Amino acid sequence: MTKSEAARTFSVSRSSVKSYAKLVEEGCPLAPKKRPGSKLKMFMAISSPLYIMVRASQSRCVWVGG
């Protein structure tokens, strides 16, 4: 299969097929790389013990409308 045929088959650009073919020829892994940068602050806040305690206490509260 030519690179042009592969591009049409998988609906990607020919340059994408060329870059993947080059990686395979060099023996580089095609697996996704880690996300650059630090972890998301929201994830760290949600996983904190304080956040877990607050969410647990909210589920036990009874709100009376006024």
The 8 nearest C-alpha neighbors of each residue, nearest first, counted from 0:
[[1, 4, 5, 2, 3, 6, 8, 7],
 [0, 2, 4, 3, 5, 6, 16, 13],
 [1, 3, 5, 4, 6, 16, 13, 0],
 [2, 4, 6, 1, 5, 13, 7, 16],
 [5, 3, 7, 1, 6, 2, 8, 0],
 [4, 6, 8, 2, 3, 7, 9, 1],
 [5, 7, 11, 3, 13, 4, 9, 8],
 [6, 8, 10, 4, 5, 9, 3, 11],
 [9, 7, 5, 6, 10, 4, 11, 3],
 [8, 10, 6, 11, 7, 5, 4, 12],
 [11, 9, 7, 6, 8, 12, 5, 13],
 [12, 10, 6, 9, 13, 15, 7, 16],
 [13, 11, 15, 14, 6, 16, 10, 7],
 [12, 14, 16, 6, 15, 3, 17, 2],
 [13, 15, 17, 12, 16, 18, 11, 6],
 [16, 14, 18, 12, 17, 13, 19, 11],
 [15, 17, 13, 19, 14, 18, 20, 6],
 [16, 18, 14, 20, 15, 19, 21, 13],
 [17, 19, 21, 15, 20, 16, 14, 22],
 [20, 18, 22, 16, 21, 17, 15, 23],
 [19, 21, 17, 23, 18, 22, 16, 24],
 [20, 22, 18, 24, 19, 23, 17, 25],
 [23, 21, 19, 25, 27, 20, 24, 26],
 [22, 24, 26, 20, 25, 21, 27, 19],
 [23, 25, 21, 26, 22, 20, 27, 19],
 [26, 24, 22, 23, 27, 21, 20, 28],
 [25, 27, 23, 24, 22, 28, 21, 29],
 [28, 26, 22, 25, 23, 29, 24, 21],
 [29, 27, 30, 26, 23, 22, 31, 25],
 [28, 30, 31, 27, 22, 23, 19, 32],
 [29, 31, 28, 32, 27, 33, 22, 19],
 [32, 30, 29, 33, 28, 34, 27, 35],
 [31, 33, 30, 34, 35, 29, 28, 27],
 [34, 32, 35, 31, 36, 30, 37, 38],
 [33, 35, 32, 36, 37, 38, 31, 39],
 [36, 34, 33, 37, 32, 38, 39, 31],
 [37, 35, 34, 38, 39, 33, 40, 32],
 [36, 38, 39, 35, 40, 34, 43, 33],
 [39, 37, 40, 36, 42, 43, 41, 34],
 [38, 40, 42, 41, 37, 43, 36, 44],
 [39, 41, 43, 42, 44, 38, 37, 45],
 [42, 40, 44, 43, 39, 45, 46, 38],
 [43, 41, 45, 39, 44, 40, 46, 38],
 [42, 44, 40, 46, 41, 45, 47, 39],
 [45, 43, 41, 47, 42, 46, 40, 50],
 [46, 44, 42, 43, 47, 50, 41, 51],
 [45, 47, 43, 44, 42, 48, 50, 51],
 [46, 48, 44, 50, 49, 45, 43, 51],
 [49, 47, 51, 50, 52, 46, 45, 53],
 [50, 48, 52, 51, 47, 53, 46, 44],
 [49, 51, 53, 47, 52, 48, 45, 54],
 [50, 52, 48, 54, 49, 53, 55, 47],
 [53, 51, 55, 49, 50, 54, 56, 48],
 [54, 52, 50, 56, 55, 51, 57, 49],
 [53, 55, 57, 51, 52, 56, 50, 58],
 [54, 56, 52, 58, 53, 57, 51, 59],
 [55, 57, 53, 59, 58, 54, 52, 60],
 [58, 56, 54, 60, 59, 55, 53, 61],
 [57, 59, 55, 56, 60, 54, 61, 53],
 [60, 58, 56, 57, 61, 55, 54, 62],
 [61, 59, 57, 58, 62, 56, 55, 63],
 [60, 62, 63, 59, 58, 57, 64, 56],
 [61, 63, 60, 64, 65, 57, 59, 58],
 [62, 64, 65, 61, 60, 59, 57, 58],
 [65, 63, 62, 61, 60, 57, 59, 58],
 [64, 63, 62, 61, 60, 57, 59, 58]]
